[in-house]
Amino acid sequence: MAERPVGGDLPWRSVAELLAGYRSKELSPVEVTDGFLARIEELDPQLHSFVRVTAEMAHEQAREAEQAYAEGRQVGPLAGVPISVKDAFHISGVVTTLGSRVYRDQVAKQDSGVVRRLRGAGGVFLGKTNTAEFGQSATTDNLLGPDTGNPWDPTRTPGGSSGGAAASVAAGLATVAVGSDGGGSIRIPAAFTGLYGLKPSPGVVPDEKGFRAMTDFVSAGPLASRVADARVMLSALAGRDFDRRSVARALRVGYCPAPEGRPVDPGVAAAVEHASQALSSLGHVVTLTDLPLRGWDEIFGPLVLDDEHRERGHLLERFADELTRYERSSLRAALKLDPADVQRAHDALPEYRRRIDQLFDHYDVLLTPTTAVPAFPLGQRPSQINGQDVDALWGAFPFAVPFNTAGVAAASLPCGLADGLPVGAQLVARAGREQILLDISEDLEEAVGFDRTEMMQRWLLAQGSVAR
């Protein structure tokens, strides 16, 4: 435990503030790391965001960063920054459970590509965060232990499958987190926990020798309290510069309040409408539009099930009792797949991507709700939204997955509250346009001024450490 107290906002200080504090010697990477580890020990039993804390590794990385700062050496863009790592990425020498009891003792032999880049950037790995089993659910529950709770209300879900990553950052148990998004698994937790989460276009952030699931659709990306922090992490992950640039012209924004005519909670709709008005006030041209998204499920479903069968079909016979109900259901459904449906999905995917890409001939950015509802109680997916029946699988979160199918860049930005819970506005840009997505996101973030103070107060330690 560190001896020198630091200001009460430390758990939510930006990456830039931490780095400036390290350079000026106002902050110590070792003391900051100790403070975060103390917070995890005291507070995470209420959230279950971590499945494994890597304290020894974190201390070693913090000491290396501190020595580099002391010697005036050039350091990486995340040197000394506390990071949580979704337990779908391999850290050498650490168990990677993938959210499954089947792999609860499987120690990774090497870093996967995502972790290797974050390590090279100087990040401090606090631990592995909870995930849905094999990333196959939009909530974070598995057989390893209790469901992950939402820092805004621990009786509610943080979403998934990167729910542990989101909860860790929202509660101030990590500065930034890396997650993965195959069908909304970064953006849904970001929306439910009041964070910024970005799903890059396919190929922008490779994860060499990493876990495979939703292979045609998944991307690794950042979860952060602010857009500026996500920029730093994405730059490290992608190996290119995403520094802020001014949006020099009025952008054409296509605003769709209810994609595919699906029901949206009135509080969610009102908050996203507020975001659309904020974009207009910034000088952008916001046009109501009906997005041609239909057909994504006929592509996404067969290809995900086929991928799951190929990668993990062997588990059904040997380890059925060790698998979650939803994973068993997926693998059983995969056994019934008609190969012709899989082939049709493969054939339809390029055309779907062309269709969505053509939207960006008319719009620079699309705006939709990220989810149809705010965070709901653990284990209680809504069966109705705004008086309309919805299916359990996609009813609460149907708006993220079409853009995985489309292979474009998409992000969720907190834009207000509904019943005291965060609401996310989804911003979408053409594949490869992460720069403009980040730039308009940061402008909108400043215009909206999302306030998470009340939630943060809940997670401040009562006394005693640098994390106060």
Beta strands, then each sheet from edge to edge (+ up, - down):
strand 1: 50-53
strand 2: 82-86
strand 3: 124-129
strand 4: 176-181
strand 5: 196-199
strand 6: 219-224
strand 7: 252-255
strand 8: 285-288
strand 9: 365-369
strand 10: 384-385
strand 11: 388-389
strand 12: 409-418
strand 13: 421-429
sheet 1: 1+ 3- 2- 4- 6+ 5- 12+ 13- 9+ 7+ 8+
sheet 2: 10+ 11-
end
